[in-house]
Each structure stands twice: as structure tokens, then as C-alpha cells.
Amino acid sequence: MAECDGILVPTEALKKVVEEHFKGKSVYVQRDVVNYSMLAISKRADSHRRIRYDSVILGFLGDKDAYSAEFSAIEPIILEILYEYPQVKLRIGGAPEISKELESVGGRVKRWNEKNWQERPTLYTKIDIHLMPIPKDAFYTSRSERKWLEASLLKIPTIASKCEEMTKVIRDGETGILCGSKEEWK
């Protein structure tokens, strides 16, 4: 990046980090957007969605590198919910393995292998609520709203950690729910 004339990033938070490390470089923000391919794939996936009346499926679609830091922050809360509400299920994408605690809930927790962006819309159609925990760390809070955007294309509501970037795209209580504390995640 030191050799570049300018640097393009997806968030204001990441812009600040890049500006600190590459003083004097022009850094521009280009937020994530939906392209035609993403829209077409999402519409096709949505046309095959099954309506469920017997369960509520929570879904976390992370990646194996970020899974433990992201999901571990809410795992105890999700476990409480799973124990209290037998109709709730959990689908985890990108997890290298499911914890013993989550395995204790039986077949209501399933792991999906990490998928590329073209395959994720199909996974989103298999959940009812998208979970997006974001640790309070510059690496995570600098990430874009891409996963919220993917879920919203399929009208899947997102519950996300409250951070600067998410407050720019999610209207709390309207286009998602923002949680600023563990208590709010409950």
C-alpha cells in the first residue's frame, strides 16, 4: 500500500486506521454496495425459501478466522436462549468446530462450512434471524456492513453489536437491532 497513490477502503473506521499507518496517503471510503450478480443470486435463493412455523433459526455466518472472537462474545447468551426456548435452533457458518457447550443442546445446533459470497444467500434463506456480534477491537469494528447487506437482501433481520459502522446502516428497531451490551443481546 505504501506504493499506491491512493487507498480505497469500505469504512470510515478502517480509513482512520489506514491513515495512521500510511501518513500522507489519500484514503477514500467506498461503502459496500449490491451489484447485479448479488441481487440476482439473492432473488433466486429467496424463491426457494421454505416457510417454517415450528421453529426459529438463529444464524451466524462468520469465517473461520474470526469465528472465535466474534461468536464467543455471545455464545453464553445464545446457550441461555437455546435452553429456555426449545423451538430455537442455531446455524453457525465458518466455525472450525462447535463447542461442547453448544453440542449439549443436541441436534438444534448445526455447523455449515464457510461459503463464498455466491453461496451465502442460500444459507441466509435457511435462517430467521442473522446474528452479527462485533468485538470492540479496531480489526472488527473497521469491518464493513457486507453481511448485514447480504441478509437484508433476503429480508432477514439482523441483530448486531452497536458500533460506529453499524449505526450508519442499521436503523435500530427498523432495519435491525443494535446491541451495545451483553444485556441487550438477551
Beta strands, then each sheet from edge to edge (+ up, - down):
strand 1: 6-9
strand 2: 26-29
strand 3: 56-61
strand 4: 88-93
strand 5: 109-112
strand 6: 129-132
strand 7: 158-161
strand 8: 177-179
sheet 1: 1+ 2+
sheet 2: 5+ 4+ 3+ 6+ 7+ 8+
end
